[in-house]
């Protein structure tokens, strides 16, 4: 049964409802897992940095932070393993058309990701249980494979998604794969910008997310050295990464302009091909037209083509049936860029104040902004993935296979979505509960804390 909708966009058949349920289930699973995965990529490096600082300076507060973060890291790794397993089953159960046709093409990165996962698990076990059994230097060295394996896992998984954006490395004849070059498939044209963009996003989510916990505590009056370091160390890592991420985002946008012009048109609400196209801020699509947007003359042409008179292709170049949901993609892109620049401003605030005074900002507004930065980074991450995934629709493999062709034809996918929603609700509650319990424990003795003060200079 083929997909059909009314002019109002209301689903008209049970098959449509199942397709929508499959997409929502995949969106929920991916959106939930990707946050945990970001901490799995960025948190080990920040934890190892804290341990190294503690070993080098002899400051017990760094060691306490490292040990506490390591315990939280273990919890998040276990939860991520559960949500990752759910995702791997969903690839086959929800999208047999994709995996049945192209499984051998994208199998290599998933296999390599499995190897990286086991390396990370092995050394995480060593790192967690050898705090008092290994010399400090050897213990720190045991954490390096965790960092490398976490980054490698993210890289391999994202290469598979990049292939879905720019499919290469195969020959398809009469609906069947007759030749495969798995390395060419994995290192497809979308791999460089997409993997770098994702890995940097992971460090931003981890850094801002960890810092926000201590910013909230400091707003509640806990201005001792332990909380100051807990704020500044991950916040500094995120602040260093943020301007780099802005540059990589521009690189990724140029790639989209050259290789997925329909996605770019949806991101900016461009319906007609033209030159000297303005950049749109805000706005909403009504009756095939972007309205109420603030326009920056020639902005989009300049950003997309490095030419104020550059050509930008509009949605009019493809049939309406090949358009993604324009309002969803447009607003997701607006949120991602807006939040990204807000985090850049926070990073600049920290950098300028430190450069001028050799101490971080003492303003309560800075702490409030830092407290919100964790949620903001997650919001930008989710918005970015909406742009990436929804902007590719209606294709599951760009230009080759439609999402409706890949979905499981068996009825009842709606019930599976309901069940998975309950599972993720339970996982969320359990994860928050365990992390809050860990935050109340003191895993190692520390030196007496400094008295509360109004400022928080760190020397």
C-alpha positions in Angstrom: 0.0 0.0 0.0 1.5 3.3 -1.0 1.5 6.4 1.2 -1.2 9.0 0.6 -2.4 12.0 2.5 -5.1 14.6 2.1 -4.4 18.2 1.2 -4.5 19.0 4.9 -1.7 16.5 5.6 -4.0 14.1 7.6 -3.1 10.4 7.4 -5.7 8.5 5.5 -4.8 4.8 5.9 -3.5 2.4 8.5 -0.3 2.1 6.5 0.2 5.8 6.8 -0.3 5.6 10.6 2.3 2.8 10.8 4.8 4.7 8.8 4.3 7.7 11.0 4.6 5.5 14.1 7.9 4.0 12.8 9.3 7.4 12.1 8.3 8.7 15.5 9.7 5.7 17.2 13.0 6.1 15.4 13.0 9.8 16.2 12.4 9.1 19.9 15.1 6.4 20.1 17.7 8.4 18.2 16.9 11.6 20.0 17.1 10.0 23.4 20.2 7.9 22.7 22.2 10.7 21.0 22.2 12.7 24.2 23.6 9.8 26.2 26.1 9.1 23.4 27.4 12.7 23.5 28.3 12.3 27.2 29.9 9.0 26.2 32.1 10.8 23.7 32.9 14.0 25.6 32.8 13.1 29.3 35.7 10.6 29.4 38.1 13.3 28.0 36.9 15.9 30.5 37.2 13.4 33.4 40.7 12.3 32.3 41.7 16.0 32.1 40.4 16.5 35.7 42.4 13.5 36.9 45.6 14.7 35.2 45.2 18.2 36.7 44.8 16.6 40.1 47.8 14.4 39.7 49.9 17.3 38.4 48.9 20.0 40.9 48.2 17.7 43.9 44.7 19.3 44.2 42.3 16.8 45.8 39.3 18.7 44.4 40.3 17.7 40.9 40.6 14.1 42.0 37.2 14.1 43.6 35.6 15.6 40.5 37.3 12.9 38.3 36.1 10.1 40.5 32.6 11.4 40.7 32.4 12.0 37.0 33.8 8.5 36.3 31.0 6.9 38.3 28.4 9.0 36.4 30.2 8.0 33.2 29.8 4.3 34.1 26.0 4.8 34.6 25.6 6.6 31.4 27.6 4.0 29.5 25.3 1.2 30.8 22.2 3.2 29.9 23.6 4.1 26.5 24.3 0.4 25.8 20.6 -0.3 26.4 19.3 2.5 24.2 21.9 1.6 21.5 20.8 -2.0 21.5 17.2 -0.8 21.0 18.3 1.3 18.1 20.1 -1.6 16.5 17.0 -3.8 16.7 14.9 -1.0 15.3 17.0 -0.7 12.2 16.0 -4.2 11.2 12.5 -4.3 12.6 11.2 -1.0 11.4 13.2 -0.6 8.2 13.7 -4.0 6.6 13.5 -2.5 3.1 16.7 -0.5 3.9 18.6 -3.2 5.7 17.5 -6.0 3.3 18.7 -4.0 0.3 21.7 -2.1 1.6 22.7 -4.0 4.7 25.9 -5.3 3.1 26.8 -1.7 2.0 26.6 -0.1 5.5 27.5 -3.2 7.5 31.2 -2.3 7.9 30.8 0.9 10.1 28.4 -0.9 12.3 30.8 -3.8 12.8 33.7 -1.4 13.5 31.5 0.5 16.0 30.8 -2.8 17.8 34.6 -3.3 18.2 35.0 0.2 19.5 32.2 -0.4 21.9 33.8 -3.5 23.4 37.2 -1.7 23.7 35.4 1.2 25.5 33.6 -1.3 27.8 36.8 -3.2 28.7 38.9 -0.2 29.6 36.0 1.6 31.4 35.8 -1.4 33.7 39.6 -1.1 34.3 39.3 2.6 34.9 36.4 2.4 37.3 37.7 -0.5 39.4 41.4 0.3 39.5 41.4 3.7 41.2 43.2 2.3 44.3 44.9 -0.7 42.6 47.0 1.1 39.9 49.6 3.8 40.2 48.2 7.2 39.2 50.0 7.4 35.9 49.0 3.9 34.8 45.4 4.6 35.9 45.3 7.7 33.7 46.7 5.8 30.8 43.9 3.2 31.1 41.5 6.0 30.4 43.0 7.0 27.1 41.4 4.0 25.2 38.0 5.0 26.6 38.4 8.5 25.0 39.6 7.1 21.7 37.0 4.3 21.5 34.2 6.8 22.4 35.2 9.1 19.6 35.7 6.2 17.2 32.2 4.8 18.0 30.6 8.2 17.1 32.6 8.4 13.9 31.7 4.9 12.7 27.9 5.3 13.4 27.8 8.7 11.8 29.5 7.5 8.7 26.6 5.1 8.2 24.2 8.0 8.5 26.3 10.1 6.2 26.1 7.3 3.6 22.3 7.6 3.8 22.8 11.3 2.9 25.3 10.7 0.0 25.1 7.0 -1.0 28.2 5.7 -2.7 30.2 2.5 -3.0 27.7 0.1 -4.5 26.1 -1.0 -7.8 22.4 -1.5 -7.7 20.9 -3.5 -10.6 17.2 -4.5 -10.9 16.7 -3.7 -7.2 19.6 -5.8 -6.0 23.2 -5.0 -4.9 25.6 -6.6 -7.4 28.9 -4.9 -6.3 30.0 -3.3 -3.0 33.0 -1.2 -2.0 32.4 -0.9 1.8 35.3 1.5 2.3 34.0 3.9 -0.4 30.6 3.7 1.2 31.9 4.5 4.7 34.1 7.4 3.4 31.4 8.9 1.3 31.4 12.7 0.5 29.2 13.5 3.5 31.4 11.8 6.0 34.0 14.5 6.7 31.7 17.4 7.6 29.0 15.3 9.3 31.4 13.3 11.5 33.4 16.3 12.6 30.2 18.3 13.3 28.8 15.5 15.4 32.0 14.8 17.5 32.4 18.5 18.3 28.7 18.7 19.2 29.3 15.8 21.6 32.0 17.7 23.4 29.8 20.8 23.6 26.9 18.8 25.1 29.1 17.1 27.6 31.0 20.2 28.5 28.1 22.6 28.9 25.9 19.8 30.4 28.5 19.0 33.2 29.2 22.7 33.8 25.5 23.5 34.2 25.1 21.2 37.2 27.8 23.2 39.1 26.4 26.5 37.9 23.1 25.6 39.5 24.8 24.6 42.7 26.7 27.9 42.8 23.5 29.9 42.3 22.3 28.1 45.5 25.3 29.4 47.4 27.9 26.7 47.0 30.9 28.9 46.0 33.7 26.6 47.3 36.7 25.5 45.2 35.2 22.1 44.4 32.1 23.7 42.7 34.2 26.4 41.0 36.4 23.8 39.4 33.4 21.6 38.5 32.0 24.6 36.6 35.1 26.0 35.0 36.9 22.8 33.8 34.1 21.4 31.5 32.9 25.0 30.6 36.4 25.8 29.4 36.4 22.7 27.2 33.0 23.6 25.7 34.0 27.2 25.2 37.1 26.2 23.3 35.1 23.8 21.0 32.2 26.2 20.3 33.9 28.6 17.9 35.4 25.7 16.1 32.0 24.2 15.8 30.6 27.4 14.3 33.2 27.2 11.5 32.5 23.5 10.9 28.8 24.3 10.8 29.5 26.7 7.9 31.5 23.9 6.2 28.5 21.5 6.6 26.1 24.2 5.3 28.2 24.6 2.2 28.2 20.9 1.6 24.4 20.8 1.9 24.1 23.7 -0.6 26.2 21.8 -3.1 24.9 18.3 -2.6 21.4 18.6 -1.1 19.9 21.8 -2.4 16.3 20.8 -1.5 17.3 20.5 2.1 19.0 23.9 2.0 15.8 25.4 0.4 13.7 23.9 3.2 16.2 25.2 5.9 15.8 28.7 4.6 12.3 28.6 3.2 13.3 29.3 -0.3 10.6 28.3 -2.8 11.9 29.9 -6.0 15.3 29.5 -7.5 17.1 32.8 -7.8 20.3 34.9 -7.3 21.0 37.3 -4.6 18.8 35.4 -2.2 18.4 36.9 1.2 19.0 35.1 4.5 15.9 34.6 6.5 15.6 35.0 10.3 12.4 33.5 11.7 9.3 33.3 9.6 6.7 30.7 9.0 5.6 29.0 5.8 1.9 29.7 4.9 0.4 28.7 1.5 3.8 27.9 -0.1 5.4 31.1 1.0 7.7 32.1 3.9 6.1 35.0 5.7 7.0 37.3 8.7 10.8 36.6 8.3 13.5 39.2 8.8 15.5 39.3 5.6 19.2 40.0 5.4 19.8 41.1 1.7 22.0 38.7 -0.3 22.8 36.8 2.9 22.0 33.3 1.8 23.7 33.6 -1.6 26.8 34.9 0.2 26.9 32.2 2.8 26.0 29.3 0.4 28.1 30.4 -2.6 30.6 33.0 -1.3 29.0 35.3 -3.8 26.3 37.9 -3.0 24.8 37.1 -6.5 25.2 33.4 -6.1 22.5 31.0 -7.4 20.4 29.3 -4.7 18.0 26.6 -5.9 14.5 26.6 -4.6 11.9 24.0 -3.8 10.2 24.7 -7.1 12.9 22.6 -8.8 11.4 19.3 -7.5 7.8 18.0 -7.2 6.0 18.9 -4.0 6.0 15.2 -3.1 9.8 15.4 -2.8 9.7 18.3 -0.3 10.5 17.7 3.3 8.2 19.3 6.0 9.5 22.9 5.4 8.3 24.5 8.6 9.8 21.8 10.7 13.2 21.9 9.0 13.2 25.7 8.8 12.6 26.2 12.5 14.9 23.4 13.6 17.7 25.2 11.6 16.8 28.5 13.2 16.9 27.0 16.7 20.2 25.2 16.0 21.9 28.4 14.7 20.4 30.7 17.3 21.4 28.5 20.2 24.8 27.9 18.8 25.6 31.7 18.6 24.2 32.1 22.1 26.6 29.5 23.4 29.3 31.3 21.4 28.5 34.5 23.2 28.7 32.7 26.6 32.1 31.3 25.6 33.3 34.8 24.6 32.1 36.2 27.9 34.2 33.7 29.7 37.2 34.2 27.5 37.2 38.0 27.6 36.7 38.2 31.3 39.5 35.7 31.9 41.8 37.5 29.6 41.2 40.9 31.3 41.1 39.8 35.0 42.6 36.3 35.1 39.4 35.0 36.6 35.9 34.0 35.3 32.9 36.4 35.4 31.5 36.8 38.9 28.1 38.0 37.8 25.0 36.0 38.8 23.8 36.5 35.2 26.8 34.5 34.0 26.0 31.7 36.4 22.4 31.7 35.2 23.5 31.6 31.6 25.9 28.7 32.4 23.1 26.9 34.2 21.0 27.1 31.1 23.8 26.2 28.7 23.5 22.4 29.2 19.8 22.4 28.2 20.6 24.8 25.4 23.4 22.6 24.0 21.0 19.6 24.0 18.4 21.7 22.3 20.8 22.7 19.5 21.9 19.0 19.2 18.3 17.8 18.7 17.5 20.6 16.3 20.6 19.8 14.2 19.5 16.2 13.9 16.0 17.2 12.9 17.6 19.3 10.1 19.7 16.4 9.1 17.1 13.6 9.2 13.8 15.4 8.5 15.5 17.6 5.8 16.4 14.4 3.9 12.7 13.3 3.7 11.0 11.7 1.8 14.2 9.7 1.2 15.7 7.3 3.7 18.6 6.8 1.2 18.9 10.2 -0.5 17.6 10.0 -4.1 17.5 6.2 -4.1 14.9 4.8 -1.7 12.0 6.5 -0.1 11.2 6.1 3.6 7.8 4.6 2.7 9.5 1.9 0.7 11.8 0.9 3.6 9.3 0.6 6.4 8.1 -2.7 7.7 4.8 -3.5 6.0 3.5 -5.5 8.9 0.6 -3.9 10.7 0.6 -2.7 14.4 3.7 -0.5 14.5 1.7 2.0 16.5 1.7 -0.4 19.4 5.5 -0.8 19.2 5.9 2.9 19.4 3.7 3.1 22.5 5.7 0.3 24.2 9.1 1.9 23.4 7.9 5.2 24.7 7.2 3.6 28.0 10.6 2.0 28.0 12.3 5.3 27.5 10.2 6.9 30.2 11.3 4.2 32.6 15.0 4.6 31.5 14.8 8.4 32.0 13.4 8.2 35.5 15.9 5.5 36.5 18.8 7.3 35.1 18.0 10.6 36.8 17.3 8.8 40.1 20.7 7.0 40.0 22.6 10.1 39.0 21.1 12.1 41.8 21.9 9.4 44.3 25.5 9.3 43.1 25.7 13.1 43.5 25.0 12.8 47.2 27.8 10.3 47.8 31.4 11.2 48.6 33.5 8.6 46.9 36.9 9.7 48.3 38.1 11.9 51.1 38.9 15.4 50.2 40.7 18.3 51.8 38.4 20.7 53.8 36.5 23.0 51.5 37.0 26.7 51.4 34.3 28.9 53.0 31.7 30.3 50.8 32.7 33.6 49.2 31.0 36.0 46.9 33.5 35.6 44.1 35.2 32.5 42.8 38.6 33.3 41.5 40.6 30.1 40.6 44.3 30.1 40.8 
